Amino acid sequence: MTTEIRVPTLGESVTEATVATWFKKPGDAVAVDEMLCELETDKVTVEVPSPSAGTMGDIIAAEGETVGVNALLATLNAGTAAVAAPAAAPAPGAGNTDVMVPTLGESVTEATVATWFKKVGDAVAQDEMLCELETDKVSVEVPAPIAGVLSEITAAEGSTVNASAKLGVISGAAAAGAATPTSAPTSEAAPAAAGKDIANAPSAEKAMAEAGLTAAAVTGTGRDGRIMKDDVSRAIAAVAAAPVATAAAAPAAAPVAVRAPVSAHDADREERVKMTRLRQTIARRLKEAQNTAAMLTTYNEVDMTEVMALRSQYKELFEKKHGARLGFMSFFTKACCHALKEVPEVNAEIDGTDIVYKNFVHMGVAAGTPNGLVVPVIRDADAMSFAEIEKSISEKGKRARDGKLSMAEMQGGTFTISNGGVYGSLMSSPILNPPQSGILGMHKIQDRPVAINGEVVIRPMMYLALSYDHRVVDGKGAVTFLVRVKEALEDPRRLLMDL
């Protein structure tokens, strides 16, 4: 009996993931709930457990592939490891495996078979490159799903195939030993990119040889820095364009828009690391915010004397009673919730031609993690006490740093607070977290001279920044919001009396 391993539900609005790591290989014995592989989405890492005990069958989605929800990842065979162990080196006549078009990416429905690296009758090793497909966006290499012999090519070079087409067939002949020498020359001939032990695409090696380029002169965009055929084409175009740009420009001008080839010496001192999906999503969403919203920032400053005195006076008693430290975030969260009631457009969002006003506050609290910035959401923060807010922020901050936040915990926020002050930032302009219309930036508390009642005194001051979507929030509303936050923090008793 064979069980299909499919991509689990990834969360609201998340439609695809990348296969990061396989913990098992074909033929391995697996127990119920044992982790088979790990997927990376735009926001979190998802582990895929085994639904039953058995033996690992075929791996359909290799590491690095992008897969959609419910896509087939692998098969699991019922039985013990002793029975299934030969699957790693199948006996002659063990069966055939279809080579299918891998996931091509969002909105890409067809590709052209550019090059076959193997011919019918050739022995292949598992994950050895069989052919290369070209789409209108990228080149896609197709690895062998199992070791064996390429017995049939069903899509010849030059033919156009759809996203679910069969490319060829691998027979399950015992060819592991024969396939290894076949792949060895490729590994030896393909120098490691930027000092990494990664084989470049065979088509790229051929193109570099024809153009007389070295790997150091080409920027690889494939997985882990692997050089692809398109990378070579871009490098050739850059080299050809450089003299033209230099001649056309003033003598002191340098070519722009293309990364000039680097010397071998410089290449040895560079390190190229592929962006994680989380980092790619952060970059995309921040740029979308700039492109979509009419973003503007207004500034003010707040005297933190009263908040610091109140915190100092009650922090030990607070922690003893509630089991949580009294920090600054609960004061800022309360102050923002108070101000949002008076200026509800800062807590709204645009949906098409409608403005949606939220009669609640789901407060996003930006948190830095080793993998990038995430924004866990404190739901119904406006109905929480100081202690409940502090506990929730502490718990979600720890889960964020440990990478254990769920998708649901990072969705649905209506307003965000970002505290750059913990890193020493004195002033900044935070970027909106779409589709929200406002984000408050906190900064470093610094003793500064200020004039109070005609006298210059030293006070602990903090700059505040409110970035807002001018399509929803007018300047008057933004300034009023920030002034209300300032007033609440400079006289915390206003929060207790709802003033």
N, C-alpha and C positions, 0 to 999 in steps of 0.2 A: 504494500500500500504506500502511495506517495502523497505527501502533504505539501501544499504550496506555501511558501513563506512570502508574504506580501507587505508592502509599505503600510504601516499603521496610519490612523488618522493623525495628522500633524498639527492640527489646531486651526482655529478660525483664521481665514484668509491666507493660510499657508498651503500652497498647492504642489510644491516640489521640494526635494531634498537631494543632497549629494551623498553617495555612499563613501564614508570616510575610511572605515576599517572593517575588514572581515577577521573575526577571531577564530573562525573555523575554515577548514578547506575540505574539498570533496573527499569522502571516505572517513572523516573524523566522527567519532561517536559523540553524541550530544545528549544531555539530560534535559528533562522538562524545566523550562524557564531559564536554561543556561543561555547566556548572551551569544548571539550568532554574529551580529554586526552592529555597527554604529553609524547613524545617519546625522548629517549636519544640515540644519535648516537655516533660514535667515536669522533666527532668534535663539534657538536652543539646540542642544545635542540630544538625539533620540536613540535609545538602545532598543534593539529588536530581539526579544527573547524567543526561545524555541517553544512552540506550542505543545510539543510532545517529545518523548524520548525516541531516539532512532539514530540514523546515520546520515551525515550530510551528503546530499546528492549533488546536483549541478548548481553552480553559482551563475545566475543569469545576469545580474547587474554587478559588474566589476567595480573595484575601488576607483573613485573619481568620476563615476557616471552620475548623471542627474536623472532622478526618477520621480514620477508623479505619485500621488496618493493611490494606494491599492495596486501599484505596479508590482509585477512578479520579481522578487529578489533572488530566490533560490528554491530548490526542492529538498524535501526531507524524506528519506526512506525509512520505513518502519523496520525494526530489527536491531540486532546487536552489532557492535563494532567488528566482531570476529567474522560475521557474515559479509559485512559491507567493506571491510578493509581493502579487498582487491580493487575497489572502485578507483583508487588512486592510480593503479596501473592496470587498466582493463585487459581482459583476455581477448584474443581475436574473436570477432563476431559478437562482441558484447553489446552492439547496438549502435545506432546513429544519433548524432546530435545536430540539430539545425543551428546554423549561424544566422542570427537575425540582426536587422538594423537596430542599433542601440538608440536610446532616447536622443533626439536631435535638438531638443530645446523648445522653449515656448514659441508657438506660432510657426514653427518650421515643420512642414508636412512631407517634404520629399528631399532627396539628395541624389547626387550623381556618383556612380562608382568611378573613382579616379584611377586608382592603381591597385592591382593585386600583387602582393609580395610573395605569394605562394601559388603553385600550380597544382593541378589535380595529381594526386599520387605522392605529394610531399608530406613528410612527417612534420608535425607541429607540436610544440610544447604548450601547456596551458598558459594563457595570457600573452602568447607570442602574437605579434601583429600579423593579421591575415590580409587586410586591405585597408584602403583609405577612401573615405567618402567626402565629397565636397558639397556644402550647402551654400545658400546665398549669404551666410554669415560666418561660418567657421569650417575648418576641416576636421573631420571626425575619424579617428582610427578605430578599427574593429579588432579586438583581441580574440584569440581562440578561447571558447568557454571551457574546453577540456583538452587534454593531450590525446593525440591520435593521428589519423591520416586524413588529409583533405581529399575526400572521395568525389566531391561534386561542387562545381561552381554554377550557381543558378542565375547570378546577375553578373554579366560580363562587364569589362571596363567600358565606360562611356554610357552605360544604360542608366536610366533614371528609376529610382525605387522609392516607394512610399515608406512612411514611418514604421510600418508593421511587416515589411517584406522580408522574405528569406533570401540570404545572400549565397549560402552554400551549405554543405553537409560535411561533418567530420565523423568518420567511422571510428568506433571505439577499439581500434587495434592497439596492441601493446607497442607503443612507439616512443615511450618516454626516453629510452636510451638513444634512439635514433634522432629524436627531436632536439636533444641537447646540443649536439655538434652544430645543428642547423642554426640555432640561435646564438651560438658562441661567437661566430665571426661578426655578427651584428653588434654584439656588446663590445668587442674589441675595436671594431672599426668606428664605432660612435663614441667620440670622446665625451667625457662628463662635462655637463654644462656648468660653467662657473665653479669648477671644483667639486661638483656633486656627482655622485655615482648614478647617473640617470642616462639611459640610452635615448638619443634623439630619434625622431621619426625617420624611418628608412628613406622616405621620399625627400625629407629635408637634407639628409646626408648626400643624396644624389644631386640635389639642386645646389648645395654648397660646393660640391666637387666641381660641378660644371661651371659655376661662377667664380671659382677660385677664392672662396671665402673660408675663413676659419670659424669655428664655433664661438670664439671670443668676440667676433665682430657682429654676432647675431643675438638679438634679445629674444629669448624663448618665452612664449606665453602658454605653453602646454602645462600639463600637470607637473608640479614640482620643478618648473623651469625648463621642461623639455622643449627643444626646438622643433617647431612644426614647419610644414612647407610654406605656409603663409608668412611666417616670420622671416624666412629666407628672402621671399619676394619683397617684403618691406625693406629689408636691409639692402638689397640690390637697388631698389628705387631710391633709398636715402643716399647711397653712395653716388648714384648717377645724378641726383638733384643737387648735391652739395656744391660742385664746381659752378653750376649755373647760378645758384643762389649767391655764391661768393662774388661772381663776376658782376651780377646785376646790382649788388648792394655796394654801399660805401666800403672802402678798405677796412674800416674798423668794425663793420657789421658782421655778425655771426648768423649762420642759418638758424631758423627757428622752426617749431612745429614738428621736427623730427629729432629723434635722439641719435646723435652722431655715433658712429662705430667707435668703440673704446679700444685702447691698446690692450695687448695681452697682459701687460703689467698692471694696468688699471683693473682689468677684469678679475685678476686674482685677488684684488683687494675689495671687490664688491660682493655683496650677498643679495641674492634675489629670492624672495619668499612670496609664495602665492597668497593673496588676500584670502582670509577665511570668509565664509559666506556671511557671517555676522558683520565683519568689517565692510564687506561689499554692500550689505543692506544699510548699514549706518551711513555710508557714503551716498548711496542712492537716495535715501529718505531725506537727508539733510539738503542735498541739492534740489530735490523735489520741493522742499519747503521754500527754498529761495526762489525757485522758478514759478511756484504757484501762488504763494501768499504775497500780499503787499506788506512786507515785513518792515517794521519800524521799531526803534528802541528808545525808551525814555528813561532818564536816570534821576536818582535822588540819593540822599544819604540818611542814615539813621544813627542816632546816638544810642548805643547798646548799654548804657550805664544801668538803667532800671532792670532790664532783663538779666544782666549779669549779676546784679545784687540779689534779685529774687532767686535766681538759680543757686547762687552761693549760699543763701540763707536756708533753702529748703531741700537741697539736693540729697543730703544724707537721710533726712526724714522721708523724702519721696522714694528713694531706693529701698529703704527698709520696709515701707508699707507696700509698694507696688512691685518690687523685684525688678525694677528697670531704672537705668540712669536717666536723669533729667538733662536732656541736651537742649540745643538751640532749635532743632528742627520742629519740635512740637509747638514752640512759640510762633515760628514762621508759618507753619501749617495752619494754626488757629487764626493768625492774623490775615492770611490769604483767604480762608473760608469766610471770615468776617467781611472782608472787602468785596468778595465775589457776590455777596448778597446785595450789596449796594450797587455794584456795577456788573450785572449779570451777563452783559455781552462778552466780557473777558472769559466767561465760562461757557461760551457758545461755540458752535461750529457751522460751517457752510456745507449744505447738502444740495448740490445742484443750484437751483434758484431760491432755495429756502434757507433760513437761518434757524438752527435748532438750539433752543435755550434749554440748558440743563438745570433742573430744580434740585440738584444734588451735586456733591463734589467728590469725584473720584480722583484723588490727588496722586499724580505721578511724581516719584522721588528719584531723580537721576542718581545712578550708582556706578562708580567705576569698577571694572573687573579686569582680571588679567587678559581677557579676550576682547575688551571693548566696553563701551558705555551701554548700559541697559536701564530701563525705566520701569521698575515694579510699581504697581498701582495700589494705593491705600483706598479701599472702597468705602464710600460714605464717611469720609474723613470729617465732614461737617457735623456729624452726629457723635463723634468720638470725644472722649476725655483726653487730657494730656497724657495720662498713663497708657491708655489704649493706643494712642498715636505713637508714643515712644516704643512700646513693645512691638507694634506692627512694623515700624521702620527698622528696628534692630533685627527682627526675625527675617524680614525680606532682604535686608542688606546682606546678612550672612548667607542666605540661600543664593543670592545673586553671585557673591564671590565664590561660592562652591559650585556654581553652574547648575543649580538644582531648581531654578525657577521654572514653573510650567508656563505654557503659552497663555493660559487664561490670566495669569498673574501679571502679565505685561500688556494687557489690552483693556480698552474701555476708559482710559484716563480722560479727564475733562480739562485739567490744568496741570502744569508741571513746575516743580521747584528744582533748580540745579545749584549745587553748592560748590562753586569753584574755589571758595576760600580755603577749603581743606588742603588744597594743593598750593596755596599762597597767592592766588590770583587777586589783584587789587581792583581791577575793573575789567569787564568784558561785555560783549553783546551776545547773549545766548540765542540759539537758533530754535525756532518753533518745532514742536513735535506734532506733525500733522495727524489728524485734522484739527488739533486744538488751536485756539486763537490767542493763547497767552502762555508765557513762561517767565518765571521770576528767577533772576540770577542773584545768588548771594555771593559775597566776597569776603576777603580777609578783614578781620577786625584789627584796626590799627589806631594807636594813640595819635591824635592830631590836635592841634590848637584850633579851637572854635570860639566864636564870640557869643556869649550868653549874658543878657542883661547889661550889655555895654562893657563886659570884661572878657579878656582872653583867658580861656581855661583849657586844660588838656582833657579830652574825653575819648573813650573807645568808640571809634566811628567805623561804620561799614557802608560802602557804596552798594546801592541796590539798582538793578537794571530790569526793566520789564520790556521784553520784546512782544509785540502784538501784531495781529493781522489787521491792517488798516481797512480792509474790506468790510470788517465786522465792527471793529472798535475805533471810534473817533479819538482824536487826540485828547479831548476833554475827559472822556471816560478813562483812558489809559493813565493820565496824570492823576485823576481822582483816585483811581485804584491804588496807585503807588503811594499817594499821600495818606490814604487810610491805613495801609500796611505800616507806614512809618509812624503814624499816630498811635496805633495799637502796640507797637514794639517799644516806643518811648514812654508809654504809660500803660503797662500790661493790665492794670485794673479795668481798663475799658473793655477788655475781652470778657471779663467776668460779668460786667454789667451790660454787655451787648450795646455799647455806645460807639 
